[in-house]
């Protein structure tokens, strides 16, 4: 269920796509992500961020920035190559890290993690709702933390019962 309501939830789970574009300097969606962030702050909404979303954000930022800087090169699958890429783009990752740690300390970000029950719930969700594995983990984490809203541009979450989707690609109301 998509929510375009002018009332924001007290807590919203943040999908990685929001964080990626919040920190992807110069991307045409960065301004939309920032507009949502400022609106959520003004409304007092707490962002729930999982280790899964952070991993996906950091990995995607490194991948996107590498592709932007090297449009004619392929991403190399070896770990040592990735470690060098992480070092090259560490400033962007550090900005994201500082954002999360700073706002966590103020209570504006709540970090959430996976428990055994979350793994079981994610597996069961994949058989009842058409979700990719990573999305099933996100929904399971939402349910584990009693959060009923997600900030994302991924339309797959619209098929999940009892979850309000806040599509940040639209202008916040």
N, CA and C atoms as an extended XYZ file, in Angstrom:
519
Properties=species:S:1:pos:R:3:atomname:S:1:resname:S:1:resid:I:1 pbc="F F F"
N         0.848       -1.161        0.000 N   UNK     1
C         0.000        0.000        0.000 CA  UNK     1
C         0.899        1.232        0.000 C   UNK     1
N         0.721        2.124       -0.958 N   UNK     2
C         1.504        3.341       -1.052 CA  UNK     2
C         0.852        4.418       -0.206 C   UNK     2
N         1.679        5.183        0.483 N   UNK     3
C         1.147        6.250        1.310 CA  UNK     3
C         1.637        7.587        0.797 C   UNK     3
N         0.701        8.450        0.462 N   UNK     4
C         1.026        9.820        0.097 CA  UNK     4
C         0.472       10.779        1.148 C   UNK     4
N         0.191       10.250        2.304 N   UNK     5
C        -0.408       11.040        3.367 CA  UNK     5
C         0.528       12.168        3.786 C   UNK     5
N        -0.068       13.248        4.220 N   UNK     6
C         0.748       14.365        4.676 CA  UNK     6
C         1.253       14.149        6.097 C   UNK     6
N         0.737       13.129        6.761 N   UNK     7
C         1.198       12.810        8.113 CA  UNK     7
C         2.270       11.734        7.999 C   UNK     7
N         3.420       12.027        8.528 N   UNK     8
C         4.542       11.104        8.444 CA  UNK     8
C         4.517       10.162        9.638 C   UNK     8
N         5.043        8.950        9.457 N   UNK     9
C         5.034        7.993       10.570 CA  UNK     9
C         6.051        8.401       11.631 C   UNK     9
N         5.853        7.936       12.857 N   UNK    10
C         6.836        8.239       13.906 CA  UNK    10
C         8.178        7.555       13.634 C   UNK    10
N         8.126        6.361       13.010 N   UNK    11
C         9.334        5.614       12.652 CA  UNK    11
C         9.135        5.080       11.245 C   UNK    11
N        10.156        5.206       10.408 N   UNK    12
C        10.097        4.653        9.058 CA  UNK    12
C        11.390        3.872        8.795 C   UNK    12
N        11.224        2.666        8.266 N   UNK    13
C        12.375        1.847        7.885 CA  UNK    13
C        12.913        2.397        6.565 C   UNK    13
N        14.219        2.527        6.474 N   UNK    14
C        14.841        3.135        5.307 CA  UNK    14
C        15.470        2.062        4.424 C   UNK    14
N        15.008        2.002        3.182 N   UNK    15
C        15.595        1.102        2.200 CA  UNK    15
C        16.907        1.713        1.712 C   UNK    15
N        17.799        0.866        1.240 N   UNK    16
C        19.121        1.322        0.810 CA  UNK    16
C        19.048        2.350       -0.310 C   UNK    16
N        18.055        2.260       -1.203 N   UNK    17
C        18.030        3.200       -2.324 CA  UNK    17
C        17.941        4.649       -1.849 C   UNK    17
N        17.253        4.897       -0.744 N   UNK    18
C        17.195        6.251       -0.205 CA  UNK    18
C        18.582        6.717        0.236 C   UNK    18
N        19.280        5.876        0.988 N   UNK    19
C        20.611        6.250        1.478 CA  UNK    19
C        21.610        6.411        0.331 C   UNK    19
N        21.521        5.551       -0.662 N   UNK    20
C        22.439        5.646       -1.802 CA  UNK    20
C        22.346        7.025       -2.439 C   UNK    20
N        21.122        7.444       -2.752 N   UNK    21
C        20.973        8.722       -3.438 CA  UNK    21
C        21.154        9.912       -2.510 C   UNK    21
N        20.970        9.726       -1.240 N   UNK    22
C        21.249       10.794       -0.290 CA  UNK    22
C        22.740       11.153       -0.304 C   UNK    22
N        23.587       10.153       -0.556 N   UNK    23
C        25.039       10.365       -0.524 CA  UNK    23
C        25.719       10.330       -1.885 C   UNK    23
N        24.984       10.111       -2.946 N   UNK    24
C        25.561       10.051       -4.292 CA  UNK    24
C        25.598       11.469       -4.852 C   UNK    24
N        26.711       12.156       -4.605 N   UNK    25
C        26.866       13.553       -5.014 CA  UNK    25
C        26.661       13.718       -6.518 C   UNK    25
N        25.822       14.669       -6.867 N   UNK    26
C        25.617       15.007       -8.265 CA  UNK    26
C        24.561       14.177       -8.980 C   UNK    26
N        24.055       13.146       -8.356 N   UNK    27
C        23.019       12.334       -9.013 CA  UNK    27
C        21.723       13.137       -9.040 C   UNK    27
N        20.946       12.964      -10.118 N   UNK    28
C        19.728       13.765      -10.250 CA  UNK    28
C        18.663       13.432       -9.210 C   UNK    28
N        18.798       12.342       -8.468 N   UNK    29
C        17.830       12.017       -7.414 CA  UNK    29
C        18.295       12.460       -6.028 C   UNK    29
N        19.490       12.994       -5.947 N   UNK    30
C        20.002       13.387       -4.634 CA  UNK    30
C        19.137       14.470       -3.991 C   UNK    30
N        18.696       15.423       -4.773 N   UNK    31
C        17.891       16.506       -4.218 CA  UNK    31
C        16.558       15.999       -3.659 C   UNK    31
N        15.960       15.016       -4.327 N   UNK    32
C        14.715       14.437       -3.811 CA  UNK    32
C        14.959       13.736       -2.478 C   UNK    32
N        16.041       12.981       -2.403 N   UNK    33
C        16.361       12.287       -1.156 CA  UNK    33
C        16.612       13.303       -0.034 C   UNK    33
N        17.331       14.360       -0.343 N   UNK    34
C        17.597       15.383        0.677 CA  UNK    34
C        16.312       16.090        1.115 C   UNK    34
N        15.425       16.358        0.168 N   UNK    35
C        14.147       16.988        0.520 CA  UNK    35
C        13.363       16.120        1.507 C   UNK    35
N        13.346       14.816        1.232 N   UNK    36
C        12.670       13.895        2.147 CA  UNK    36
C        13.352       13.894        3.510 C   UNK    36
N        14.669       13.857        3.523 N   UNK    37
C        15.390       13.834        4.799 CA  UNK    37
C        15.030       15.060        5.632 C   UNK    37
N        15.075       16.248        5.027 N   UNK    38
C        14.775       17.463        5.770 CA  UNK    38
C        13.322       17.480        6.247 C   UNK    38
N        12.417       16.957        5.433 N   UNK    39
C        11.006       16.909        5.832 CA  UNK    39
C        10.809       15.939        7.005 C   UNK    39
N        11.460       14.764        6.926 N   UNK    40
C        11.341       13.788        8.009 CA  UNK    40
C        11.911       14.335        9.319 C   UNK    40
N        13.016       15.034        9.224 N   UNK    41
C        13.608       15.664       10.408 CA  UNK    41
C        12.624       16.680       10.997 C   UNK    41
N        12.048       17.501       10.127 N   UNK    42
C        11.102       18.525       10.579 CA  UNK    42
C         9.871       17.899       11.234 C   UNK    42
N         9.456       16.737       10.750 N   UNK    43
C         8.272       16.062       11.281 CA  UNK    43
C         8.573       15.226       12.527 C   UNK    43
N         9.867       15.048       12.851 N   UNK    44
C        10.239       14.262       14.021 CA  UNK    44
C        10.273       12.764       13.788 C   UNK    44
N        10.261       12.352       12.536 N   UNK    45
C        10.296       10.922       12.204 CA  UNK    45
C        11.672       10.342       12.481 C   UNK    45
N        11.698        9.169       13.087 N   UNK    46
C        12.946        8.441       13.343 CA  UNK    46
C        13.169        7.479       12.181 C   UNK    46
N        14.398        7.438       11.672 N   UNK    47
C        14.746        6.502       10.605 CA  UNK    47
C        15.274        5.220       11.220 C   UNK    47
N        14.702        4.084       10.825 N   UNK    48
C        15.217        2.778       11.240 CA  UNK    48
C        16.076        2.254       10.108 C   UNK    48
N        17.337        1.980       10.404 N   UNK    49
C        18.289        1.531        9.388 CA  UNK    49
C        18.907        0.213        9.844 C   UNK    49
N        18.895       -0.763        8.956 N   UNK    50
C        19.468       -2.073        9.293 CA  UNK    50
C        20.891       -2.198        8.771 C   UNK    50
N        21.604       -3.166        9.342 N   UNK    51
C        22.939       -3.472        8.828 CA  UNK    51
C        22.842       -3.944        7.374 C   UNK    51
N        21.765       -4.584        7.027 N   UNK    52
C        21.532       -5.030        5.651 CA  UNK    52
C        21.446       -3.830        4.704 C   UNK    52
N        20.694       -2.808        5.090 N   UNK    53
C        20.572       -1.609        4.259 CA  UNK    53
C        21.905       -0.866        4.159 C   UNK    53
N        22.638       -0.810        5.263 N   UNK    54
C        23.952       -0.142        5.219 CA  UNK    54
C        24.932       -0.881        4.321 C   UNK    54
N        24.956       -2.209        4.414 N   UNK    55
C        25.830       -2.997        3.553 CA  UNK    55
C        25.488       -2.742        2.083 C   UNK    55
N        24.213       -2.788        1.763 N   UNK    56
C        23.782       -2.560        0.382 CA  UNK    56
C        24.123       -1.137       -0.065 C   UNK    56
N        23.961       -0.170        0.817 N   UNK    57
C        24.280        1.227        0.501 CA  UNK    57
C        25.758        1.392        0.199 C   UNK    57
N        26.598        0.916        1.086 N   UNK    58
C        28.041        1.089        0.900 CA  UNK    58
C        28.526        0.363       -0.346 C   UNK    58
N        28.069       -0.865       -0.557 N   UNK    59
C        28.458       -1.630       -1.742 CA  UNK    59
C        28.006       -0.914       -3.010 C   UNK    59
N        26.778       -0.443       -3.015 N   UNK    60
C        26.238        0.227       -4.202 CA  UNK    60
C        26.928        1.559       -4.469 C   UNK    60
N        27.231        2.306       -3.418 N   UNK    61
C        27.945        3.566       -3.619 CA  UNK    61
C        29.304        3.332       -4.273 C   UNK    61
N        30.053        2.356       -3.769 N   UNK    62
C        31.355        2.047       -4.366 CA  UNK    62
C        31.183        1.625       -5.823 C   UNK    62
N        30.218        0.762       -6.088 N   UNK    63
C        29.975        0.290       -7.461 CA  UNK    63
C        29.589        1.432       -8.386 C   UNK    63
N        28.648        2.255       -7.952 N   UNK    64
C        28.173        3.371       -8.788 CA  UNK    64
C        29.271        4.394       -9.051 C   UNK    64
N        30.019        4.733       -8.022 N   UNK    65
C        31.085        5.720       -8.188 CA  UNK    65
C        32.188        5.186       -9.092 C   UNK    65
N        32.512        3.907       -8.953 N   UNK    66
C        33.516        3.317       -9.839 CA  UNK    66
C        33.041        3.376      -11.291 C   UNK    66
N        31.788        2.982      -11.520 N   UNK    67
C        31.242        3.000      -12.890 CA  UNK    67
C        31.201        4.422      -13.451 C   UNK    67
N        30.897        5.385      -12.596 N   UNK    68
C        30.866        6.789      -13.030 CA  UNK    68
C        32.265        7.258      -13.434 C   UNK    68
N        33.265        6.897      -12.636 N   UNK    69
C        34.648        7.309      -12.911 CA  UNK    69
C        35.298        6.493      -14.030 C   UNK    69
N        34.812        5.282      -14.269 N   UNK    70
C        35.423        4.357      -15.238 CA  UNK    70
C        34.338        3.742      -16.128 C   UNK    70
N        33.709        4.552      -16.989 N   UNK    71
C        32.566        4.043      -17.764 CA  UNK    71
C        32.912        2.896      -18.714 C   UNK    71
N        34.158        2.757      -19.090 N   UNK    72
C        34.534        1.714      -20.050 CA  UNK    72
C        35.180        0.497      -19.400 C   UNK    72
N        35.213        0.444      -18.076 N   UNK    73
C        35.833       -0.683      -17.380 CA  UNK    73
C        34.784       -1.522      -16.682 C   UNK    73
N        35.071       -2.799      -16.560 N   UNK    74
C        34.206       -3.721      -15.829 CA  UNK    74
C        34.613       -3.740      -14.356 C   UNK    74
N        33.649       -4.028      -13.500 N   UNK    75
C        33.956       -4.203      -12.080 CA  UNK    75
C        34.589       -5.571      -11.915 C   UNK    75
N        35.698       -5.602      -11.213 N   UNK    76
C        36.471       -6.825      -11.035 CA  UNK    76
C        35.930       -7.612       -9.840 C   UNK    76
N        35.804       -8.935       -9.961 N   UNK    77
C        35.219       -9.721       -8.869 CA  UNK    77
C        36.161      -10.033       -7.698 C   UNK    77
N        37.449       -9.767       -7.816 N   UNK    78
C        38.391      -10.148       -6.754 CA  UNK    78
C        38.311       -9.226       -5.545 C   UNK    78
N        38.464       -9.814       -4.376 N   UNK    79
C        38.346       -9.060       -3.129 CA  UNK    79
C        39.388       -7.959       -2.987 C   UNK    79
N        40.614       -8.205       -3.395 N   UNK    80
C        41.653       -7.183       -3.250 CA  UNK    80
C        41.326       -5.954       -4.087 C   UNK    80
N        40.746       -6.184       -5.256 N   UNK    81
C        40.350       -5.067       -6.099 CA  UNK    81
C        39.269       -4.253       -5.395 C   UNK    81
N        38.308       -4.927       -4.791 N   UNK    82
C        37.231       -4.235       -4.079 CA  UNK    82
C        37.780       -3.432       -2.913 C   UNK    82
N        38.737       -3.999       -2.195 N   UNK    83
C        39.326       -3.286       -1.055 CA  UNK    83
C        39.960       -1.979       -1.521 C   UNK    83
N        40.616       -1.998       -2.675 N   UNK    84
C        41.212       -0.777       -3.222 CA  UNK    84
C        40.137        0.236       -3.601 C   UNK    84
N        39.030       -0.240       -4.162 N   UNK    85
C        37.912        0.652       -4.507 CA  UNK    85
C        37.309        1.288       -3.267 C   UNK    85
N        37.154        0.502       -2.227 N   UNK    86
C        36.607        1.041       -0.985 CA  UNK    86
C        37.511        2.165       -0.481 C   UNK    86
N        38.815        1.952       -0.538 N   UNK    87
C        39.749        2.986       -0.093 CA  UNK    87
C        39.606        4.249       -0.936 C   UNK    87
N        39.435        4.079       -2.244 N   UNK    88
C        39.324        5.223       -3.149 CA  UNK    88
C        38.087        6.060       -2.835 C   UNK    88
N        36.997        5.421       -2.472 N   UNK    89
C        35.726        6.117       -2.239 CA  UNK    89
C        35.386        6.216       -0.751 C   UNK    89
N        36.393        6.093        0.081 N   UNK    90
C        36.189        6.097        1.532 CA  UNK    90
C        35.563        7.398        2.042 C   UNK    90
N        35.830        8.512        1.387 N   UNK    91
C        35.260        9.792        1.827 CA  UNK    91
C        33.739        9.758        1.762 C   UNK    91
N        33.190        9.218        0.687 N   UNK    92
C        31.737        9.125        0.550 CA  UNK    92
C        31.183        8.158        1.595 C   UNK    92
N        31.843        7.030        1.770 N   UNK    93
C        31.401        6.062        2.775 CA  UNK    93
C        31.485        6.663        4.177 C   UNK    93
N        32.531        7.448        4.423 N   UNK    94
C        32.690        8.092        5.732 CA  UNK    94
C        31.561        9.089        5.978 C   UNK    94
N        31.133        9.821        4.943 N   UNK    95
C        30.006       10.745        5.096 CA  UNK    95
C        28.748        9.990        5.533 C   UNK    95
N        28.505        8.859        4.917 N   UNK    96
C        27.351        8.027        5.267 CA  UNK    96
C        27.501        7.504        6.695 C   UNK    96
N        28.685        7.003        7.011 N   UNK    97
C        28.961        6.501        8.361 CA  UNK    97
C        28.740        7.596        9.406 C   UNK    97
N        29.283        8.783        9.157 N   UNK    98
C        29.133        9.894       10.101 CA  UNK    98
C        27.664       10.293       10.266 C   UNK    98
N        26.924       10.291        9.181 N   UNK    99
C        25.491       10.580        9.218 CA  UNK    99
C        24.780        9.600       10.150 C   UNK    99
N        25.048        8.316        9.947 N   UNK   100
C        24.389        7.278       10.748 CA  UNK   100
C        24.794        7.375       12.215 C   UNK   100
N        26.081        7.508       12.483 N   UNK   101
C        26.519        7.544       13.882 CA  UNK   101
C        26.062        8.821       14.582 C   UNK   101
N        26.137        9.952       13.915 N   UNK   102
C        25.721       11.217       14.525 CA  UNK   102
C        24.239       11.200       14.867 C   UNK   102
N        23.408       10.812       13.896 N   UNK   103
C        21.968       10.835       14.136 CA  UNK   103
C        21.509        9.671       15.025 C   UNK   103
N        22.289        8.614       15.095 N   UNK   104
C        21.974        7.534       16.039 CA  UNK   104
C        22.120        8.034       17.471 C   UNK   104
N        23.157        8.807       17.698 N   UNK   105
C        23.404        9.332       19.047 CA  UNK   105
C        22.325       10.307       19.496 C   UNK   105
N        21.681       10.973       18.524 N   UNK   106
C        20.635       11.941       18.879 CA  UNK   106
C        19.255       11.289       18.931 C   UNK   106
N        19.177       10.015       18.562 N   UNK   107
C        17.898        9.322       18.575 CA  UNK   107
C        17.089        9.477       17.298 C   UNK   107
N        17.625       10.156       16.299 N   UNK   108
C        16.905       10.352       15.036 CA  UNK   108
C        17.054        9.158       14.104 C   UNK   108
N        18.048        8.315       14.379 N   UNK   109
C        18.230        7.056       13.639 CA  UNK   109
C        18.254        5.933       14.661 C   UNK   109
N        17.524        4.874       14.366 N   UNK   110
C        17.522        3.672       15.206 CA  UNK   110
C        18.105        2.540       14.378 C   UNK   110
N        19.193        1.969       14.850 N   UNK   111
C        19.819        0.859       14.145 CA  UNK   111
C        19.125       -0.440       14.536 C   UNK   111
N        18.792       -1.247       13.533 N   UNK   112
C        18.103       -2.512       13.772 CA  UNK   112
C        18.913       -3.640       13.147 C   UNK   112
N        18.854       -4.811       13.767 N   UNK   113
C        19.637       -5.947       13.294 CA  UNK   113
C        18.829       -7.222       13.208 C   UNK   113
N        19.443       -8.210       12.627 N   UNK   114
C        18.782       -9.480       12.356 CA  UNK   114
C        18.892      -10.435       13.543 C   UNK   114
N        17.788      -11.102       13.838 N   UNK   115
C        17.742      -12.170       14.834 CA  UNK   115
C        17.383      -13.465       14.111 C   UNK   115
N        17.504      -14.579       14.786 N   UNK   116
C        17.172      -15.855       14.143 CA  UNK   116
C        15.752      -15.841       13.588 C   UNK   116
N        14.816      -15.329       14.371 N   UNK   117
C        13.422      -15.303       13.945 CA  UNK   117
C        13.242      -14.496       12.670 C   UNK   117
N        14.093      -13.494       12.484 N   UNK   118
C        14.022      -12.665       11.280 CA  UNK   118
C        14.366      -13.485       10.044 C   UNK   118
N        15.339      -14.357       10.168 N   UNK   119
C        15.738      -15.222        9.051 CA  UNK   119
C        14.576      -16.132        8.673 C   UNK   119
N        13.962      -16.739        9.672 N   UNK   120
C        12.822      -17.620        9.427 CA  UNK   120
C        11.660      -16.853        8.798 C   UNK   120
N        11.384      -15.668        9.321 N   UNK   121
C        10.294      -14.846        8.807 CA  UNK   121
C        10.568      -14.437        7.352 C   UNK   121
N        11.809      -14.070        7.039 N   UNK   122
C        12.164      -13.678        5.671 CA  UNK   122
C        11.949      -14.840        4.711 C   UNK   122
N        12.360      -16.009        5.119 N   UNK   123
C        12.174      -17.190        4.269 CA  UNK   123
C        10.693      -17.443        4.014 C   UNK   123
N         9.893      -17.369        5.060 N   UNK   124
C         8.457      -17.600        4.915 CA  UNK   124
C         7.777      -16.515        4.079 C   UNK   124
N         8.250      -15.288        4.192 N   UNK   125
C         7.684      -14.200        3.396 CA  UNK   125
C         7.852      -14.438        1.900 C   UNK   125
N         8.993      -14.981        1.514 N   UNK   126
C         9.244      -15.215        0.084 CA  UNK   126
C         8.234      -16.184       -0.519 C   UNK   126
N         7.673      -17.058        0.301 N   UNK   127
C         6.697      -18.007       -0.231 CA  UNK   127
C         5.281      -17.436       -0.237 C   UNK   127
N         5.039      -16.361        0.503 N   UNK   128
C         3.686      -15.815        0.568 CA  UNK   128
C         3.515      -14.486       -0.168 C   UNK   128
N         4.594      -13.742       -0.361 N   UNK   129
C         4.557      -12.442       -1.037 CA  UNK   129
C         5.651      -12.457       -2.090 C   UNK   129
N         5.382      -11.959       -3.287 N   UNK   130
C         6.431      -11.966       -4.319 CA  UNK   130
C         7.553      -10.963       -4.004 C   UNK   130
N         8.549      -11.437       -3.262 N   UNK   131
C         9.679      -10.596       -2.860 CA  UNK   131
C        10.997      -11.282       -3.180 C   UNK   131
N        11.981      -10.479       -3.523 N   UNK   132
C        13.340      -10.976       -3.654 CA  UNK   132
C        13.873      -11.231       -2.241 C   UNK   132
N        14.893      -12.084       -2.108 N   UNK   133
C        15.404      -12.400       -0.766 CA  UNK   133
C        15.779      -11.177        0.070 C   UNK   133
N        16.504      -10.236       -0.497 N   UNK   134
C        16.928       -9.066        0.278 CA  UNK   134
C        15.716       -8.259        0.744 C   UNK   134
N        14.721       -8.114       -0.142 N   UNK   135
C        13.509       -7.388        0.242 CA  UNK   135
C        12.743       -8.133        1.329 C   UNK   135
N        12.741       -9.453        1.263 N   UNK   136
C        12.088      -10.247        2.312 CA  UNK   136
C        12.765       -9.998        3.660 C   UNK   136
N        14.084       -9.873        3.669 N   UNK   137
C        14.792       -9.551        4.915 CA  UNK   137
C        14.389       -8.171        5.422 C   UNK   137
N        14.280       -7.203        4.508 N   UNK   138
C        13.862       -5.865        4.934 CA  UNK   138
C        12.482       -5.917        5.594 C   UNK   138
N        11.532       -6.603        4.960 N   UNK   139
C        10.175       -6.705        5.529 CA  UNK   139
C        10.206       -7.438        6.867 C   UNK   139
N        10.979       -8.496        6.958 N   UNK   140
C        11.087       -9.232        8.220 CA  UNK   140
C        11.641       -8.329        9.330 C   UNK   140
N        12.603       -7.489        8.987 N   UNK   141
C        13.149       -6.549        9.971 CA  UNK   141
C        12.102       -5.518       10.374 C   UNK   141
N        11.319       -5.050        9.414 N   UNK   142
C        10.222       -4.130        9.738 CA  UNK   142
C         9.292       -4.765       10.767 C   UNK   142
N         8.903       -5.998       10.492 N   UNK   143
C         7.987       -6.703       11.380 CA  UNK   143
C         8.632       -6.969       12.743 C   UNK   143
N         9.893       -7.353       12.740 N   UNK   144
C        10.609       -7.601       13.997 CA  UNK   144
C        10.604       -6.356       14.875 C   UNK   144
N        10.752       -5.201       14.259 N   UNK   145
C        10.860       -3.943       15.004 CA  UNK   145
C         9.519       -3.230       15.173 C   UNK   145
N         8.406       -3.897       14.755 N   UNK   146
C         7.064       -3.304       14.844 CA  UNK   146
C         6.972       -1.956       14.134 C   UNK   146
N         7.563       -1.902       12.941 N   UNK   147
C         7.527       -0.709       12.103 CA  UNK   147
C         6.583       -1.008       10.944 C   UNK   147
N         5.695       -0.074       10.653 N   UNK   148
C         4.719       -0.330        9.591 CA  UNK   148
C         4.896        0.571        8.375 C   UNK   148
N         6.067        1.227        8.243 N   UNK   149
C         6.294        2.129        7.120 CA  UNK   149
C         7.708        1.964        6.600 C   UNK   149
N         7.844        2.114        5.270 N   UNK   150
C         9.164        2.032        4.634 CA  UNK   150
C         9.326        3.194        3.664 C   UNK   150
N        10.514        3.772        3.637 N   UNK   151
C        10.882        4.848        2.731 CA  UNK   151
C        11.698        4.230        1.612 C   UNK   151
N        11.123        4.162        0.399 N   UNK   152
C        11.763        3.448       -0.703 CA  UNK   152
C        11.196        3.909       -2.034 C   UNK   152
N        11.892        3.585       -3.103 N   UNK   153
C        11.346        3.761       -4.447 CA  UNK   153
C        11.056        2.404       -5.079 C   UNK   153
N        11.263        1.353       -4.341 N   UNK   154
C        11.067       -0.010       -4.838 CA  UNK   154
C         9.577       -0.368       -4.794 C   UNK   154
N         8.945       -0.568       -5.949 N   UNK   155
C         7.507       -0.862       -5.965 CA  UNK   155
C         7.151       -2.240       -5.409 C   UNK   155
N         8.120       -3.135       -5.257 N   UNK   156
C         7.832       -4.474       -4.750 CA  UNK   156
C         7.244       -4.447       -3.343 C   UNK   156
N         7.558       -3.431       -2.568 N   UNK   157
C         7.056       -3.360       -1.203 CA  UNK   157
C         5.566       -3.011       -1.152 C   UNK   157
N         5.028       -2.502       -2.251 N   UNK   158
C         3.603       -2.148       -2.294 CA  UNK   158
C         2.707       -3.375       -2.191 C   UNK   158
N         3.243       -4.555       -2.461 N   UNK   159
C         2.472       -5.799       -2.383 CA  UNK   159
C         2.436       -6.407       -0.988 C   UNK   159
N         3.130       -5.802       -0.050 N   UNK   160
C         3.217       -6.353        1.298 CA  UNK   160
C         2.071       -5.801        2.146 C   UNK   160
N         1.225       -6.675        2.659 N   UNK   161
C         0.113       -6.213        3.498 CA  UNK   161
C         0.614       -5.510        4.763 C   UNK   161
N        -0.122       -4.512        5.182 N   UNK   162
C         0.115       -3.799        6.441 CA  UNK   162
C         1.415       -2.995        6.479 C   UNK   162
N         2.002       -2.726        5.312 N   UNK   163
C         3.194       -1.885        5.229 CA  UNK   163
C         2.840       -0.660        4.394 C   UNK   163
N         3.064        0.527        4.944 N   UNK   164
C         2.844        1.765        4.196 CA  UNK   164
C         4.149        2.119        3.499 C   UNK   164
N         4.070        2.355        2.197 N   UNK   165
C         5.244        2.704        1.402 CA  UNK   165
C         5.257        4.213        1.182 C   UNK   165
N         6.337        4.853        1.600 N   UNK   166
C         6.553        6.268        1.339 CA  UNK   166
C         7.570        6.350        0.213 C   UNK   166
N         7.088        6.718       -0.971 N   UNK   167
C         7.930        6.757       -2.164 CA  UNK   167
C         8.662        8.093       -2.194 C   UNK   167
N         9.945        8.071       -1.893 N   UNK   168
C        10.716        9.302       -1.770 CA  UNK   168
C        11.059        9.908       -3.138 C   UNK   168
N        10.722        9.220       -4.253 N   UNK   169
C        10.974        9.836       -5.567 CA  UNK   169
C         9.958       10.936       -5.853 C   UNK   169
N         8.881       10.959       -5.069 N   UNK   170
C         7.890       12.018       -5.176 CA  UNK   170
C         8.232       13.101       -4.164 C   UNK   170
N         7.811       14.299       -4.460 N   UNK   171
C         8.079       15.412       -3.561 CA  UNK   171
C         7.343       15.196       -2.240 C   UNK   171
N         8.025       15.411       -1.105 N   UNK   172
C         7.335       15.237        0.187 CA  UNK   172
C         6.241       16.294        0.338 C   UNK   172
N         5.175       15.898        1.002 N   UNK   173
C         4.043       16.834        1.179 CA  UNK   173
C         4.162       17.589        2.474 C   UNK   173
